[in-house]
Structure formats: structure tokens, C-alpha cells
Amino acid sequence: MKAVLAHFSLTFDKFNPHQVSGYGMSERKAHFLIENGHVSMICSLYDVIIIGDTTPHGRALLESLLLEEKTPSSRFCQAKIVIEITNRFDHEVRDVARYHATMEALAAQTQTRLRGRLFWVANNNFDKAYTEQKLQMGMPFMRILRPLGIAGNGGNLVYPWGLPSQDINVFAAQMHHTNILPTVIEKFSLPIAVFPLGHKYGGPANLLKFKAWLEFPYQYSTMKFYENIAYGVPQLFPSPRFMEKLFDVKTSS
């Protein structure tokens, strides 16, 4: 996003929403941020605000669009808002029924009252279909806009200290939430350099110094897929048949 906007000489700032809320922002917290001026402050500074991963992080901005309909106020967001869905749009939301009702109302008004002010984008077809299924409505106005795979510093970052040595004869992978990697290493004797869960690895240029990147996807679309494709990193993904074989191996051992 930063690289594209720089090409058009547009200013791009980033705001880390973890400063005001963790994952799955509640309606109560969203309304608190509206009442206390956070939304009006953010929206007064920018023409366009993009809500990235994850969508609930921007719930206060979105709730303000509905409150505005009932009681116009400077506390509500007047900037254009782009919802960029790169993960399930209701990720870790607990008051999910109320959240879905909010998103359904926003979707219903996207081409009427909010036309030209609210835009929906997904970076993969699954998340579009998932959103439509949860909201029980078609959303033909949601655009599919896939990432370009542009990585910071040209994808050539320092290889972090403490990770396994880079070796062109060894596969690289990141520890999974399950014990699937130890199973693969043990049962199939694959040489795999395993990075700790969530650990930075220095971008795609460093992965080129391994045989290939072995991925067991934790969701339908992750940024590193596109980065690795753009930089020519060989990537291996399990087929459904291989996943079934791994399951059989695990349950029989």
C-alpha cells in the first residue's frame, strides 16, 4: 500500500490500533472511542482511512457511520473509509450478533446513503464469500484487490539472530499452532529449519537461501504468499490428499 501511494505522491501514515484496542473490538469499546473524540480526531486528519487487518480494529469508525444517521454530530467520521479485508471480517469478535448487524446495515447502505464514502475490498475470493455468507446478502460492490507482494527494503532485511542457519539443501517453515511440523519431520525425514511461531525471518530474500518454503496455511490468504511469489521463493503447500495422510499418520502413532 505504501509503495503504491508513494508512486502517486500521496501521503500515507500508519496507525497501530493496538494502542486503543486489542483484537475483536467490542461495540461498547467502539462507542467509548466515539464519545471520547478518538474517531473525530482520526477522521479530521485524513481524506481516506483504510481499515486493514483486522476489520474489527476499525469498528469505532464504522459504528460512527450508523450513529451519524440517527444524530448528526462532529464526533462521527466524515472521511472516506475503505474496509480492506485480509482475514475473516469478524475475527475474534465476541458480540458477534451485534457486530454482524452493524456490518449488514453498513453493507445495505453502501450504495445509497454511504455511496462514495464507504468502500469494501477483499484480497481473496474466500473472504468475500465468507462475508456474504455471514451477512446473508450478496455484495457485488466488494472488489477483489490482491497484494502486489512488495516487501519492505526490497525484501532484503537482516536475517535475525538465533534462527537456524541458512542452507540451500534445507526447507524452511514456521512453527504451526499444531504439532504438524514435528510429525512431518519425524515421519517423512525432511530436513526443515523451523522458525518459532510468529518470529520474524527477514523477508523473502532470506528465504531464497533455503531449498523452499514449506507452508501449512493458517488462513486462506497471508501476505507472505504474495511476497514470496514476487521474489521467486519456491513454496510448497500440502495437497488435501497429503493432509489426510498426515492425519492418518498422527492418529495411528
Secondary structure as UniProt FT lines:
FT   HELIX           2..7
FT   TURN            8..9
FT   HELIX           17..19
FT   HELIX           27..35
FT   TURN            36..37
FT   HELIX           38..45
FT   STRAND          48..51
FT   HELIX           55..58
FT   HELIX           59..70
FT   TURN            74..75
FT   STRAND          80..85
FT   TURN            89..92
FT   HELIX           96..109
FT   TURN            110..117
FT   STRAND          118..122
FT   HELIX           125..135
FT   TURN            140..141
FT   STRAND          143..144
FT   HELIX           152..155
FT   TURN            161..162
FT   TURN            168..169
FT   STRAND          171..174
FT   HELIX           180..188
FT   STRAND          192..195
FT   TURN            197..198
FT   HELIX           204..207
FT   TURN            208..209
FT   STRAND          213..214
FT   HELIX           223..230
FT   TURN            231..232
FT   STRAND          235..236
FT   HELIX           240..252
//
